[in-house]
């Protein structure tokens, strides 16, 4: 055999031997046994007794929450949205559409923005509007409530914080939509 081939094969085998030795030694030095108990157990959401899949706790209607909502606090909450949305009149679209005059605007209808298929389906061809109930419903957990939405935001679970944000979104308009009657029955969202 050629001495160069022997050298190359020897170098390859030597490298494999060194790598395996280092791997075995590091496993012995840095061995971490499995924990006795999991650090954090993930519990899946279970369906209620009626099989509806809704949580047992009844959410406060957004109309009642808006009666005491603070738009100034909502402006602070909007900072979470500002990385993907703008709120000024005539403002550009970012990753998400401009939210100026969003209250009572038809869903998935902002000019110049390419909506996901999930959002287009949710809009029912433009028949649905971003009323207060739809906004609250969507902002709570976008991916849960609109299957297939491209919005990667986890949502705002705290009702008062969500109401403050919606109160602020209402102010982003030349002609803000009237607040809903806090004594009216909540509108069911499909």
Order of alpha helices (4+ residues) and beta strands (2+ residues): alpha-alpha-alpha-alpha-alpha-alpha-alpha
